[in-house]
Amino acid sequence: MHLQTADFSFDLPPELIAAYPAPERTGSRLLVLDRADGSITHAAFSDLPRFLKPDDLLVLNDSRVLPAALETSDGGLTLLLVEETSPGHWTALVKPAKRALPGNRLRFRARDGSAEIEAEVLRTLESGERILRFYGPLDLEAFGEMPIPPYILKRRAALKQEALARAETAPTVDDRERYQTVYAKAAGSVAAPTAGLHFTPELLAKFDHAFVTLHVGLGTFRPVKVERVENHIMHRETFVIPPGLRERAKDRRVVAVGTTSARVMESAPSLKPQTGSTEIFIYPPYEFKRVGALLTNFHLPHSTLLMLVSAFAGRERILAAYREAVERRYRFFSYGDAMLIL
C-alpha cells in the first residue's frame, strides 16, 4: 500500500485554529475516540481520569522549549535557532533566507534593550539552514522569544485586525508560561510537546506517571513535501529514557502523552535506560509495540503527526473524528483542544 500525502487532508475553517490557549490549562475540550469501534465521546479535559484505568501509566515528554526565536536589531531577519552544535555555533532557520549569506554579520538586541550580541553566518546547509557563530555568550532568556508556530501568529494578526476594526482590544497571553508544560525540565526543544500543555500539577498528580525526553526539532514539525508518504525523511532528534521506566511499564497499559512520547517509546520499545537519537517516521500500517493509548492534540493536514495518529487508530477513523471535531467547533493545533485515543 502506497499512501499519498494527499490522503491526509481535511478541511478546516481558519477560525478554528486556536490563536490563544484556553483561560485555564484544563479548560480545553476532550474528544475520546475508541479505535475498536470508532465511537466518539465528547468531554472536558478535566474529565480525563474517568476515561483511564487505575493501573495505566502515563508517559510524558519533559523537554523544555527554548526561547529560540530571534529578530535582528533592524527587524530585517527572523531566526529560529534549532540546535547548538558546539559552543557558540547554532543551526538556524532564517527568513528571508536570501539575506543571510555566508559572511554576513547580524546584530541582536536583548528584549529589554540592555545589551547586544553579534553573530556571523558561516555557511548554508543543503537543507537551507544556516550555521551561525555567536560572538559572546548567548542568553536566550534575555534575547529570545518563544517559537510560537507561524499559523498561530497569522491567526493572531487576523484577530488583531478584526478587533481594531471594532475598536476593541485583542486578547494577550504570556507565551513564556503557556507554551511550556508545567513539568518541563530538560531544555532543548524548538516546539512544545503540546499534548502536555493541558495538565496542571494537580491533575497530573491523579495519575501514575513517568517522563521521557525528546527534544523537539525540525523532524517533528517539518512539512511533508513529497507525494508518496514513504519517501519523506525525518530529521534526527535526541531522546532520553530514564532508569526504571521499563520496570514501571511492565504488564501495564502505557498512555503516551503526545506524539513525541510515543515516538520515544516506539524508537526503543525495550525501554532500557539510554540516551539516543531517532529518525522514526510512523505512518500506516505501522504496528505499535509499546503505546496502548494516546493523548494528543489535533494536527495539521499532511503532517507527520497526523500520519502517526492515523497509524494508531486508522486513517479513516481519524479523519472521521476530525470531521466531527470541525462540526462541533473544536479548537485545533498547538493551543487547541485534545483527543484521547483508546
Helices and strands as residue ranges (DSSP letters): G 5-8, G 14-16, G 25-27, E 29-33, E 40-44, G 45-51, E 57-61, E 63-65, E 69-71, E 78-86, E 89-95, G 97-99, E 105-109, E 116-124, E 130-135, H 140-143, H 150-165, H 175-178, E 186-189, G 194-198, H 201-204, E 209-214, H 218-221, G 229-231, E 237-241, H 245-249, E 254-257, H 259-267, E 274-278, E 291-297, H 304-313, H 315-327, E 338-341
